[in-house]
């Protein structure tokens, strides 16, 4: 088996919900020992739903490969055990309410005084300082504050992204930040303090529409599944369904007109001869395309698009994604153990010739409490 890159490293996580657990699960996949500190009622993501044979789909997704310890952090014994864990850890990750980690005596300065080699990571909604520091920050609310809903849906009906994108991007930056700090520590011998806010993480992902609006004089148009600034790009009706495709340049537009629509002269139509004109005349453009595709089956349209090497896709639901032939052909599924039995799960998206990965079991609440406390020489929670 290939070496696990983070084997031998210990991560202690005071985590809830999505952002921090997403970061630490990826560290666990790479071989780090991740000790998840939970209250007696558990990470509240354990109760978000019961769709996975009685377990939460969120918790199953975010917490494989971790060890769960239940500590009462309001008790002297629980706090002592936590500080002993931090003393021995390489990384501390937390996404508690603002100020909570400081009240535990494990804010950045106190934690690094205890363990100078520690990488201390805080994930929050809005970051330290500023008028929004104490505001509660849920994924939808950050999508609103970062302007994401201004570019989704339609002008009459904005739509949230259907996954926890603000949490996910904050978790991704925390994960990559930890790896960077561990590389830096190998040279300096010193720990680090990392801060990631959901607003700023999602704001980075919103930079293209920001530049478009800031310097272009007007914001991007909310255009549903169509692309705001490229045409044709998005869903198009066929005789029995929908096909999605996108044209990236004038060469592709000419090929599309000739080989998919069978109308080579359309490429030079003065309404459609450049991308800017196609965007301005989108309604007429779509009508011209539908005249052809509306009489074809989806399979026929996809076959024509593939033959012309035009990027296209089928609109799959979750069952369609689960059955995607590419994932099966590339052997991307594994079974992960859990308290409710083995669960079919995707392997990590990054593969390496040299490094392996681990997909450990999803833990029961407090499953590892006794073992970890015994390692620390502590007998009470």
Rosetta blueprint (number, residue, H / E / L):
1 X L
2 X L
3 X E
4 X L
5 X L
6 X L
7 X L
8 X L
9 X L
10 X E
11 X E
12 X E
13 X E
14 X E
15 X L
16 X L
17 X L
18 X L
19 X H
20 X H
21 X H
22 X H
23 X H
24 X H
25 X H
26 X H
27 X H
28 X H
29 X H
30 X L
31 X L
32 X L
33 X E
34 X E
35 X E
36 X E
37 X E
38 X E
39 X L
40 X L
41 X L
42 X L
43 X L
44 X H
45 X H
46 X H
47 X H
48 X L
49 X L
50 X L
51 X L
52 X E
53 X L
54 X L
55 X E
56 X L
57 X H
58 X H
59 X H
60 X H
61 X H
62 X H
63 X L
64 X E
65 X L
66 X E
67 X E
68 X E
69 X E
70 X E
71 X L
72 X L
73 X L
74 X L
75 X L
76 X H
77 X H
78 X H
79 X H
80 X H
81 X H
82 X H
83 X H
84 X H
85 X H
86 X H
87 X H
88 X H
89 X L
90 X L
91 X E
92 X E
93 X E
94 X E
95 X L
96 X L
97 X L
98 X L
99 X L
100 X H
101 X H
102 X H
103 X H
104 X L
105 X L
106 X L
107 X L
108 X H
109 X H
110 X H
111 X H
112 X H
113 X H
114 X H
115 X L
116 X L
117 X L
118 X L
119 X E
120 X E
121 X E
122 X E
123 X E
124 X E
125 X L
126 X L
127 X L
128 X L
129 X L
130 X L
131 X L
132 X L
133 X L
134 X L
135 X L
136 X L
137 X L
138 X L
139 X H
140 X H
141 X H
142 X H
143 X H
144 X H
145 X H
146 X L
147 X L
148 X H
149 X H
150 X H
151 X L
152 X L
153 X L
154 X E
155 X L
156 X L
157 X E
158 X L
159 X L
160 X L
161 X L
162 X L
163 X L
164 X L
165 X H
166 X H
167 X H
168 X H
169 X H
170 X H
171 X H
172 X H
173 X H
174 X H
175 X H
176 X H
177 X H
178 X H
179 X H
180 X H
181 X H
182 X H
183 X H
184 X H
185 X H
186 X H
187 X H
188 X H
189 X L
190 X L
191 X L
192 X E
193 X E
194 X E
195 X E
196 X E
197 X E
198 X H
199 X H
200 X H
201 X H
202 X H
203 X H
204 X H
205 X H
206 X L
207 X H
208 X H
209 X H
210 X H
211 X H
212 X H
213 X H
214 X H
215 X H
216 X H
217 X L
218 X L
219 X L
220 X L
221 X L
222 X L
223 X E
224 X L
225 X L
226 X L
227 X L
228 X L
229 X L
230 X L
231 X L
232 X L
233 X E
234 X E
235 X E
236 X E
237 X E
238 X L
239 X L
240 X L
241 X L
242 X E
243 X E
244 X E
245 X E
246 X E
247 X L
248 X L
249 X L
250 X H
251 X H
252 X H
253 X H
254 X H
255 X H
256 X H
257 X H
258 X H
259 X H
260 X H
261 X L
262 X L
263 X L
264 X H
265 X H
266 X H
267 X H
268 X H
269 X L
270 X L
271 X L
272 X L
273 X L
274 X L
275 X H
276 X H
277 X H
278 X H
279 X H
280 X H
281 X L
282 X H
283 X H
284 X H
285 X H
286 X H
287 X H
288 X H
289 X H
290 X H
291 X H
292 X H
293 X H
294 X L
295 X L
296 X L
297 X L
298 X H
299 X H
300 X H
301 X H
302 X H
303 X H
304 X H
305 X H
306 X H
307 X H
308 X L
309 X L
310 X L
311 X L
312 X E
313 X E
314 X L
315 X L
316 X L
317 X L
318 X H
319 X H
320 X H
321 X H
322 X H
323 X L
324 X L
325 X H
326 X H
327 X H
328 X H
329 X H
330 X L
331 X L
332 X L
333 X E
334 X E
335 X E
336 X E
337 X L
338 X L
339 X L
340 X L
341 X L
342 X L
343 X E
344 X E
345 X E
346 X E
347 X L
348 X L
349 X L
350 X L
351 X L
352 X L
353 X L
354 X L
355 X E
356 X L
357 X L
358 X L
359 X L
360 X L
361 X L
362 X E
363 X L
364 X L
365 X L
366 X L
367 X L
368 X L
369 X H
370 X H
371 X H
372 X H
373 X H
374 X H
375 X H
376 X H
377 X L
378 X L
379 X L
380 X L
381 X L
